[in-house]
Amino acid sequence: MDWLRIGAREKERGTTARMRTPMVLIGLAAASIAMFALNLLAGTSDLADGKLHDTFLALRTTRGLVAYLAGSALAVAGVIAQGLFRNPLASPDVLGTTAGASFVGKLSLLLLQATLTGGAVHHVLPELLLPLGCLLGALLSLLVLLAVARRADDAVVLLLSGFLLSALFLSLGSFVTSLAQESWELGRAVIAFALGSVTGAGSRQVAIIAPITIAGTLAAMLWSRPLDLLLSGEDEARVLGLDVTRTRRWCIAWTALLTAGAVAVGGNLGFVGLVVPHGLRRLVGVSHRKLVPAAALGGGVFVLACDVLARSLPSRTEVPLGVITGITGAPLFLWLLLRSRRSLLHG
Amino acid sequence: MAEGPAAMVTRGLRVALARRDVLHALSMEVRFGEVLAVVGPNGAGKSTLLRTLAGLLPYRGTVVVEGAELVSLSSVERARRVSFVPQQSSLTAALSVREVVTLGRYVHRPALSRLREVDHLAIDAALRHTDVLALAERAFSDLSTGEQKRVLLARALCTEARILLLDEPTGSLDIEHALRLFALLRGLATTGHAIVVVLHQLEHALAFAHRALLLQRGAELACGDAREVLSAEHVRTLHGVTMISGGAPSFVLPDEAP
């Protein structure tokens, strides 16, 4: 086109700005390696014991992997949710997605118990019941929220709805927890799941979370441009050629799957999907092409660091991972909130 | 003005918003090579018409875009043919101006592909044409409303759509940039684009549009050559004011000064 030829390419770009994202990614990759090394060393068990040395290392490797991948999954889910709802305060835990996944996850633990004792369910493999339950809960929660968001495109309404959904699912979850107390083992399993923990995570958990996180991160990368378009709102995105309905559907599916995967292997890990993307947005910007890989690395580092901390604190019993992510994530988010109050309020 | 082929044709176009009819059986046509100004008082249905033509609102009747019914086009096909510049963007995230304009290349780029030379050319040309090249690395949200409008136009130009819909593009522009915008739109029309622009300032419609569509309460009052249609009688009917010719000063860009 004639008017295209008139323009000449502007080559002078800010070198610092261009180099910032690769530097952040390299820094996060280095932090991941360092945290994995710390993960192998942290814990009360003695690595000097030659007989158990390899066993401890194997256990800590799988546990670290599960914590890292669950963190990545939650952070990427947070990025997608924030893009979908055009709100930096949206995240799986704030929107009630985690609580939904957790509630149905607890229900599925009850069902699992019934399967093992009475053979109530024959068509589903027992190990798939928990992830499937989490997925169902996450999907249910997101669909309800999306219906609200379409009726009232307002940040406050959205967040209040997420808060209500979260409260509802937590109450229902508490009811399920009380039902589970009839059996001592089931009661312990449900409480451990509710508090959030990767203790005892093994290859089965890796097999669940690894494909979900890898596929979810790749999908988020693939959908990064549509998510960028959605930053302008659905109408403008539609005018620029985006199939908004299809994008929305895929974003819900991946947010639900990533959240469900993380909840299934790590339980309720709060603040990860909120703090990590929000903190990284300040470093790499809002473009999803940069934000998604940074969140995948940053979420992993954050949760793994929390798990290392959980194992390192002087305590008779290990502090649940979900407690640590909450205790560190809440003040961190408050600090980020105060530093960028304007951008948050204007969503 | 050379008459080009039809870019967009509506027949019996009806649009209802909140169960209230906003457009009533509107039939109109815009051709390639022309600037069509849509004029009318507040609430006449101008923005609704543009949003409908952009594919954002459901309608009854027919809207044919380059020979194809609008609703039959996929999102990508529609965006390659029609681009729309809203009065104001909903974008609040801290994207740079260049990143915002790059969004206009969405329909031309395969997923995950890097920007190609042709994309860079299109982006830089659009930035230059709308006089925002110097702002390219600044955050869109930090710009004034007028600057943001120019960036939105650059984004629309980047789509390479040949039909351009603009909703009150000069609302927040200073006089120089308003004149430059109209010069750009006229230039685009001469290279074969079809331009539909909603205007409140009648003097702009008179000076820069080839044809004008006068809307009153969602129906056509008149449509035709801008200077003929924007008569004192029509202006009185539309706005209830008397048009006085020859009294007000007129402005031109320095390179167009006599």
Interface residues (C-beta under 8 A of the other chain):
Chain A: M1 D2 W3 L4 R5 I6 G7 A8 R9 E10 R13 G14 A17 R86 M221 L222 R225 D228 L229 L231 S232 G233 D235 E236 R238 V239 L240 G241 L242 D243 V244 G285 V286 S287 S343 H346 G347
Chain B: R51 A54 G55 L56 S74 S75 V76 R78 A79 R80 V82 S83 F84 P86 S89 S90 L91 T92 A93 A94 L95 S96 E99 V100 L103 G104 Y106 V107 R109 A111 L112 E117 H120 L121 A122 D124 A125 A126 L127 R128 H129 L133 A136 E137 R155 L157 T159 E160 G187 L188 T191
